[in-house]
Amino acid sequence: MERSALTGTGLWVPAASISNEELVASHRAAVARWNDEHAGEIAAGRAEARDPSSEAFIVKASGIQRRYVVEKEGVLDPARLRPHLPLRGEDQLSVQAEICAAAAREALARAGREPRDVDAVIVACSNLQRPYPAVAIEVQQALGARGFAFDLNVACSSATFGLQTAANAVACGHARRALVLSPELTSGHNNFALREFHFIFGDACTAALVEPLADARPGAFEIVSTRLQTRFSNHIRNDFGFLNRCEDGERDPAELVFRQNGRQVFREVCPLVSEQILGHLADEGLAPSDLRRLWLHQANLGMNELIARTVLGRDPKPGEAPVILDEFANTSSAGSVIAFHRFHEDLAAGDLGVLCSFGAGYSIGSVLLRRL
């Protein structure tokens, strides 16, 4: 079985950014509008008035300061609360394929490879813009890559599940070089109307190249091992799908976008993630003290602090568990890869880190990486 390595990462970031101040102003206007339109129902007790947001609330709840979005004006329009995306024809590159190609080219350049060197493309993200043809196959064509391509969805854990899939393909000889791409346009499935959700997400796309360890340059990262876990839960859910139009009865529109029971998720997911990382280390004969870096899923500052503290058995030192969600917000499966992309150059040969993502499912993926 061929050993594998993570040899290059890439990042696409939208040009537009929304501060908490801007988002709160939009949300307050949207709430006032909704409460006014539903004043009669609220007075009769058939509906509850919506609460306006505040900058202090957002920071306390999440640690988020701002987020990048693919299109800003539509998100901030109180009457729309979602991005404007021009309709593209079938002869045009789709938006997810376009941002994947941009992130992929950076990852390939960092690894010193060309698109023609790639023979597997995996698009792994929480939401895909269509069921078929696979966005991954479209990216494969746009890049001029060879081999095979397919899409994969395990919500916020998609990137780590994709990395294990890529490492397995390399190990078994099914591919020589595999790209894992996470085009997370989360502003398309976020509910910007509700106080508990409107601040959570941001847009980004990551790319990661996996190839045989024997081909990796110094400075790349050996994929020591991977672990995946799933456990069913309804506490994070999105019911949008192709059968919606066949259902008898009318759904609440809020069911067709992201929703969660945040407090329950916090209580249930943090122990599961900590146990997985500790168990993963133990299976490899390693201790938490062997870790130099934790690149965690960027969902919530409180979750990351608790998980890092539980795994390490102490408060993390500056830089041990880097945070990027203050700038990016929750970018779903892209978050842990962004943390790696931004914070790995300072590690020395032999240093060990764990890249871990977790989310709806529940799903958890952890990847142990050692600097070459």
C-alpha positions as CSV (number, residue, x, y, z in Angstrom):
1,M,0.0,0.0,0.0
2,E,1.4,3.4,-1.1
3,R,1.8,6.0,1.7
4,S,0.4,9.4,0.8
5,A,1.1,13.0,1.5
6,L,-0.7,16.4,1.4
7,T,1.6,18.4,-0.9
8,G,-0.3,21.6,-1.6
9,T,-3.3,23.6,-0.6
10,G,-5.2,26.5,-2.3
11,L,-7.8,29.0,-1.3
12,W,-10.3,31.1,-3.2
13,V,-11.9,34.0,-1.3
14,P,-14.7,36.2,-2.6
15,A,-13.9,39.9,-3.0
16,A,-16.8,41.0,-0.9
17,S,-16.8,41.0,2.9
18,I,-19.6,41.8,5.4
19,S,-18.8,43.2,8.8
20,N,-20.9,42.5,11.9
21,E,-22.0,46.1,11.9
22,E,-23.3,45.8,8.3
23,L,-25.0,42.5,8.9
24,V,-26.7,43.8,12.1
25,A,-28.1,46.8,10.3
26,S,-29.5,44.6,7.6
27,H,-31.0,42.2,10.1
28,R,-32.6,44.9,12.2
29,A,-34.3,46.3,9.1
30,A,-35.5,42.8,8.0
31,V,-36.9,42.0,11.5
32,A,-38.7,45.4,11.7
33,R,-40.2,44.7,8.3
34,W,-41.3,41.1,9.2
35,N,-42.8,42.1,12.6
36,D,-44.7,44.9,10.9
37,E,-46.1,42.6,8.2
38,H,-47.1,40.0,10.8
39,A,-48.3,42.4,13.5
40,G,-51.9,40.9,13.5
41,E,-50.6,37.3,13.9
42,I,-48.2,38.4,16.6
43,A,-51.0,40.2,18.5
44,A,-53.3,37.2,18.2
45,G,-50.6,34.9,19.5
46,R,-50.3,32.9,16.3
47,A,-46.7,34.1,15.7
48,E,-43.8,35.3,17.8
49,A,-42.1,38.6,17.1
50,R,-38.6,38.2,15.8
51,D,-35.7,39.6,17.9
52,P,-33.2,41.9,16.3
53,S,-29.5,41.1,16.4
54,S,-26.5,43.0,17.8
55,E,-22.8,43.0,17.3
56,A,-22.2,42.1,20.9
57,F,-24.5,39.1,20.5
58,I,-22.7,37.8,17.5
59,V,-19.2,38.0,19.0
60,K,-20.3,36.4,22.3
61,A,-22.2,33.6,20.5
62,S,-19.5,32.8,17.9
63,G,-16.4,34.9,18.0
64,I,-17.1,35.9,14.4
65,Q,-16.2,39.5,13.3
66,R,-16.9,39.4,9.6
67,R,-17.4,37.0,6.7
68,Y,-16.7,36.8,2.9
69,V,-19.7,36.3,0.6
70,V,-19.9,35.6,-3.1
71,E,-22.3,38.6,-3.5
72,K,-22.9,41.3,-0.9
73,E,-25.8,43.5,-2.0
74,G,-28.4,40.7,-2.1
75,V,-27.4,39.3,1.3
76,L,-27.7,42.8,2.9
77,D,-31.0,43.7,1.2
78,P,-33.7,43.3,4.0
79,A,-36.2,42.3,1.3
80,R,-34.1,39.6,-0.2
81,L,-31.4,38.3,2.3
82,R,-29.6,36.0,-0.2
83,P,-27.0,36.6,-2.8
84,H,-27.7,37.6,-6.4
85,L,-26.3,35.1,-8.8
86,P,-26.7,35.6,-12.6
87,L,-28.2,32.6,-14.3
88,R,-25.5,30.8,-16.3
89,G,-26.1,28.8,-19.4
90,E,-25.2,25.2,-19.8
91,D,-22.3,26.2,-22.1
92,Q,-20.8,28.3,-19.3
93,L,-18.6,27.1,-16.4
94,S,-20.8,26.8,-13.3
95,V,-20.0,29.0,-10.3
96,Q,-18.8,26.1,-8.1
97,A,-16.6,24.7,-10.8
98,E,-15.1,28.2,-11.4
99,I,-14.1,28.7,-7.8
100,C,-12.8,25.1,-7.6
101,A,-10.5,25.7,-10.6
102,A,-9.1,28.9,-9.0
103,A,-8.3,27.1,-5.7
104,A,-7.0,24.0,-7.5
105,R,-4.5,26.0,-9.5
106,E,-3.0,27.5,-6.4
107,A,-2.7,24.1,-4.7
108,L,-1.0,22.7,-7.8
109,A,1.4,25.6,-8.0
110,R,2.4,25.2,-4.4
111,A,3.0,21.5,-5.0
112,G,4.9,22.1,-8.2
113,R,2.4,20.2,-10.3
114,E,0.4,20.8,-13.5
115,P,-3.3,20.0,-14.0
116,R,-2.4,17.2,-16.4
117,D,-0.6,15.5,-13.4
118,V,-4.0,15.1,-11.6
119,D,-5.9,11.9,-12.2
120,A,-8.7,12.1,-9.6
121,V,-10.9,15.1,-8.6
122,I,-13.2,15.0,-5.6
123,V,-15.5,17.9,-5.0
124,A,-16.4,17.6,-1.3
125,C,-18.8,20.1,0.2
126,S,-22.0,20.6,2.2
127,N,-24.2,21.8,-0.7
128,L,-23.9,21.2,-4.4
129,Q,-25.6,23.4,-7.0
130,R,-27.0,20.4,-9.0
131,P,-27.1,16.6,-8.6
132,Y,-25.6,15.8,-12.0
133,P,-23.5,16.0,-14.0
134,A,-21.0,16.0,-11.1
135,V,-19.4,19.4,-10.5
136,A,-16.2,17.4,-10.0
137,I,-16.3,16.2,-13.6
138,E,-16.9,19.8,-14.8
139,V,-13.8,20.9,-12.8
140,Q,-11.8,18.0,-14.2
141,Q,-12.6,19.2,-17.7
142,A,-11.9,22.8,-16.9
143,L,-8.5,22.0,-15.5
144,G,-7.5,19.5,-18.1
145,A,-7.1,16.7,-15.5
146,R,-7.2,13.0,-16.3
147,G,-8.7,10.0,-14.7
148,F,-12.0,10.2,-12.8
149,A,-14.0,12.6,-10.7
150,F,-17.0,12.6,-8.4
151,D,-18.9,14.7,-5.8
152,L,-19.1,13.9,-2.1
153,N,-21.3,15.3,0.6
154,V,-20.9,14.8,4.3
155,A,-21.8,18.4,5.3
156,C,-19.1,20.2,7.3
157,S,-16.9,17.0,7.4
158,S,-16.8,16.7,3.6
159,A,-13.2,17.9,3.2
160,T,-11.7,15.4,5.7
161,F,-13.9,12.6,4.3
162,G,-12.6,13.6,0.9
163,L,-9.0,13.6,2.1
164,Q,-9.4,10.0,3.4
165,T,-11.0,9.0,0.1
166,A,-8.1,10.6,-1.8
167,A,-5.5,9.0,0.4
168,N,-7.2,5.6,-0.1
169,A,-7.2,6.1,-3.9
170,V,-3.5,6.8,-3.9
171,A,-2.7,4.0,-1.5
172,C,-4.6,1.5,-3.6
173,G,-3.1,2.7,-6.9
174,H,-6.4,4.0,-8.3
175,A,-4.9,7.5,-8.6
176,R,-1.5,9.0,-8.6
177,R,-2.5,12.6,-7.7
178,A,-5.9,13.5,-6.3
179,L,-7.4,16.9,-5.7
180,V,-10.0,17.5,-2.9
181,L,-12.0,20.7,-3.5
182,S,-14.5,22.3,-1.1
183,P,-16.5,25.1,-2.8
184,E,-18.6,26.3,0.1
185,L,-21.0,29.0,-1.0
186,T,-22.8,28.8,2.3
187,S,-24.6,32.2,1.8
188,G,-26.9,30.3,-0.5
189,H,-28.2,28.0,2.2
190,N,-28.1,30.3,5.2
191,N,-31.2,31.8,6.8
192,F,-30.3,35.5,7.1
193,A,-33.7,36.3,8.5
194,L,-33.3,34.6,11.9
195,R,-31.2,36.0,14.7
196,E,-29.8,32.6,15.7
197,F,-28.5,31.8,12.2
198,H,-27.9,35.0,10.3
199,F,-24.3,35.6,11.4
200,I,-22.9,32.0,11.1
201,F,-21.7,31.4,7.6
202,G,-19.3,32.8,5.0
203,D,-18.1,31.7,1.5
204,A,-14.8,30.2,0.4
205,C,-13.3,27.4,-1.6
206,T,-10.3,25.2,-0.6
207,A,-8.2,22.8,-2.5
208,A,-5.8,20.1,-1.3
209,L,-3.6,17.9,-3.4
210,V,-2.8,14.3,-2.2
211,E,0.0,12.3,-3.9
212,P,2.3,9.4,-3.0
213,L,4.7,10.1,-0.1
214,A,7.6,9.0,-2.4
215,D,6.8,11.9,-4.7
216,A,6.4,14.6,-2.0
217,R,8.8,17.4,-1.6
218,P,10.4,18.4,1.7
219,G,7.9,20.6,3.5
220,A,4.9,18.6,2.5
221,F,2.9,16.7,5.1
222,E,2.7,12.9,5.3
223,I,-0.8,11.7,5.9
224,V,0.0,9.4,8.9
225,S,-3.6,8.1,9.2
226,T,-7.2,9.1,9.1
227,R,-10.4,8.4,11.1
228,L,-14.0,8.9,10.2
229,Q,-17.2,8.7,12.3
230,T,-20.9,9.3,11.8
231,R,-23.8,9.3,14.2
232,F,-27.3,10.3,13.2
233,S,-28.8,13.5,14.6
234,N,-31.5,15.9,13.5
235,H,-30.0,18.8,15.4
236,I,-28.4,20.2,12.2
237,R,-30.6,19.8,9.2
238,N,-31.5,21.1,5.7
239,D,-34.5,19.5,3.9
240,F,-34.0,21.0,0.5
241,G,-34.1,18.3,-2.2
242,F,-35.5,17.0,-5.4
243,L,-38.5,15.3,-3.7
244,N,-39.8,18.6,-2.3
245,R,-42.0,19.2,-5.3
246,C,-43.6,15.8,-4.9
247,E,-44.5,16.2,-1.2
248,D,-48.2,16.6,-0.3
249,G,-48.5,19.5,2.1
250,E,-46.7,22.8,2.5
251,R,-43.3,23.0,4.2
252,D,-42.1,25.9,6.3
253,P,-39.5,27.7,4.0
254,A,-37.1,27.6,7.0
255,E,-36.9,23.8,6.6
256,L,-35.3,24.2,3.1
257,V,-32.2,26.1,4.4
258,F,-29.8,25.5,7.2
259,R,-31.2,25.2,10.7
260,Q,-29.8,23.8,13.9
261,N,-30.4,23.4,17.7
262,G,-27.1,25.1,18.5
263,R,-27.0,24.4,22.3
264,Q,-27.7,20.7,21.8
265,V,-25.0,20.5,19.0
266,F,-22.5,22.1,21.3
267,R,-23.2,19.7,24.2
268,E,-23.2,16.6,22.0
269,V,-20.5,17.3,19.4
270,C,-17.7,18.6,21.5
271,P,-17.2,15.4,23.6
272,L,-17.5,13.2,20.4
273,V,-14.8,15.2,18.6
274,S,-12.4,15.2,21.6
275,E,-12.9,11.5,22.1
276,Q,-12.2,10.9,18.4
277,I,-9.0,12.9,18.4
278,L,-7.7,11.3,21.6
279,G,-8.6,7.8,20.4
280,H,-7.0,8.5,17.0
281,L,-3.8,9.5,18.7
282,A,-3.8,6.5,21.0
283,D,-4.3,4.1,18.1
284,E,-1.1,5.5,16.6
285,G,0.8,5.2,19.9
286,L,0.8,9.0,20.3
287,A,0.0,11.3,23.1
288,P,-1.6,14.8,23.0
289,S,1.7,16.2,24.0
290,D,3.0,15.0,20.6
291,L,0.8,17.5,18.8
292,R,2.1,20.8,17.6
293,R,-1.0,22.0,15.9
294,L,-4.8,21.4,15.8
295,W,-6.5,22.6,12.7
296,L,-10.1,22.4,13.8
297,H,-13.4,23.0,12.0
298,Q,-14.2,26.7,12.3
299,A,-17.8,26.7,13.5
300,N,-17.7,28.4,16.8
301,L,-14.9,29.8,19.0
302,G,-16.3,28.3,22.2
303,M,-16.4,24.8,20.6
304,N,-12.9,25.1,19.3
305,E,-11.6,26.3,22.7
306,L,-13.3,23.5,24.6
307,I,-12.2,20.8,22.2
308,A,-8.6,22.0,22.2
309,R,-8.5,22.2,26.0
310,T,-10.0,18.7,26.4
311,V,-7.5,17.2,23.9
312,L,-4.5,18.9,25.2
313,G,-5.5,18.7,28.9
314,R,-4.7,22.4,29.3
315,D,-5.5,25.8,27.7
316,P,-3.9,25.9,24.2
317,K,-0.9,28.1,23.7
318,P,-1.1,30.9,21.1
319,G,-1.0,29.3,17.7
320,E,-1.6,25.7,18.8
321,A,-5.3,25.8,17.7
322,P,-5.4,28.6,15.1
323,V,-8.7,30.5,14.6
324,I,-9.8,31.9,11.2
325,L,-13.5,32.2,11.8
326,D,-13.2,35.7,13.1
327,E,-12.4,36.7,9.5
328,F,-14.2,34.0,7.5
329,A,-17.1,32.9,9.8
330,N,-18.1,29.3,9.4
331,T,-17.2,28.1,5.9
332,S,-18.5,24.6,6.5
333,S,-16.0,21.9,5.3
334,A,-13.5,24.5,4.0
335,G,-12.8,25.9,7.5
336,S,-10.3,23.4,8.8
337,V,-8.4,23.4,5.5
338,I,-8.3,27.3,5.6
339,A,-6.8,27.0,9.1
340,F,-4.2,24.6,7.7
341,H,-3.5,26.7,4.6
342,R,-2.9,29.8,6.7
343,F,-1.1,28.3,9.7
344,H,1.4,25.5,8.8
345,E,4.5,27.1,7.4
346,D,6.1,27.6,10.8
347,L,6.1,23.9,11.6
348,A,9.5,22.0,11.4
349,A,10.2,18.6,9.9
350,G,8.8,15.9,12.1
351,D,6.1,18.1,13.7
352,L,2.7,16.5,14.0
353,G,-0.7,18.1,13.7
354,V,-4.3,17.0,13.4
355,L,-6.8,18.4,10.9
356,C,-10.3,17.7,12.2
357,S,-13.8,18.7,10.9
358,F,-17.2,18.0,12.4
359,G,-20.8,18.8,11.7
360,A,-24.2,17.6,10.5
361,G,-24.8,13.9,10.5
362,Y,-23.3,14.0,13.0
363,S,-20.0,13.5,11.2
364,I,-16.4,13.7,12.3
365,G,-13.2,13.3,10.3
366,S,-9.6,13.6,11.6
367,V,-6.4,13.5,9.6
368,L,-3.0,13.1,11.3
369,L,-0.3,15.0,9.4
370,R,3.5,15.0,9.9
371,R,5.7,17.6,8.3
372,L,8.4,16.2,6.0
